[in-house]
Structures are given as structure tokens and as C-alpha cells.
Amino acid sequence: MCEKARSTGASCKGFGLLLLRLRPTLSYWEGCPLEKMDVSGYAAMLGLFAEMVLDDAIRKQKEQALYREIDNALARGDEESFIALTQQWKELHS
């Protein structure tokens, strides 16, 4: 947190985008580290993070669906389906 943000009780992180939008009108914040922040890099990092979260959610959904299908194959005694689903499970985790 920069000194100016600390003196007002504000957080640089929370005010980052707001400060960047209002920068011309906020001379008080001159010298704040946020002024030197590369917005395009920040946006790219947010995009990558969003992609990682989405990929993880999709992987977990596939994992849960496979787990249910494997359980159902075991309950039915369907060995062929069990083997095929178990192979898919292994590929998902490799």
C-alpha cells in the first residue's frame, strides 16, 4: 500500500481501476505506485486468471460426472462401462 493510500485508509489494490479512470482529476494521488501500473498487463493477468478458474470448474464438473457414471456402472455390474470410464478418469488425471 502506498503512503497516500495508507494515510486515507484506502487500499491501492481496491482503488486501482478507479484511480486509473479518474487519474487526471486526482492530483492528490500523484506518485502512487498505481500510476506506473501497466493496465494492459493487469487486464491480461485477469484474463488468464479467469481462464484458469473456468478450466478448473470444467475439469471438476467432468470429474464429478465421471465419478457418478463409474458408481452407476459398479452398481449395475457393468464391467465394460466401468473399464472404459475408469480409463477416461485416468486420462483426466494424467
QUIHU-V206317 format. One line per field, one symbol per residue. phi: phi as a letter, one per 20 degrees, with the letter a starting at -180 (. if undefined). psi: psi as a letter, one per 30 degrees, with the letter a starting at -180 (. if undefined). burial: b if it has 9 or more other ideal C-beta (glycine too) atoms within 8 Angstrom, else e. Layout:
phi = ???
psi = ???
burial = ???
This chain:
phi = .ffffffdnedgffegfffffegfedfgegnfgffefeffffffffffffffffgffffffffffffffffffffemefffgffffffgfffee
psi = kleeeeffglkeefgeeeeeegeffifegkfkffffkjeeeeeeeeeeeeeeeeeeeeeeeeeeeeeeeeeeeeefgjeeeeeeeeeeeeeeg.
burial = ebebbeeeeeebeebbeebbeebeeeeebeebebbebeeeebeeeeeeeeeeeeeeeebeebbeebbebbeebeeeeeeebbeebbebbeebee
